[in-house]
Amino acid sequence: MGISLDRILGLHENAVKLRSQRTEILAANIANADTPGYKARDFDFKQALASAQSSSQGAIRLQVTQPGHIATAGGSPGFEMMYSTPMQPSIDGNTVDLHKEKAKFTQNAMEQQVSLTFLDKKLKGLVKVIRGE
């Protein structure tokens, strides 16, 4: 009977990948806070993680919704990108609420750190088992 890393690492492997993608999306939102017409984007993390866990390949992909979108290497979509609805609309059409985006960015970073810490401890435990310590 072989050791399955998927079973050992659990959902944290996919969580780290998704958190990294979400970090990029939230950073783009923050960077474009003053760009006229920019629409803030995000995705439902829980739905995306469930989709990644149920996927046989475990590949994480963005959904292509328009013909001009760049297709990802994986092919079919993994989760749906959503646009944020602002509490107070901007005159220039920008939907970024800078305070909310910074809060989401910080929370995402902390949750990614939790997953990385968990993976680190799991892998260190595996090394001890392999060495027979």
Beta strands, then each sheet from edge to edge (+ up, - down):
strand 1: 41-43
strand 2: 81-83
sheet 1: 1+ 2-
end
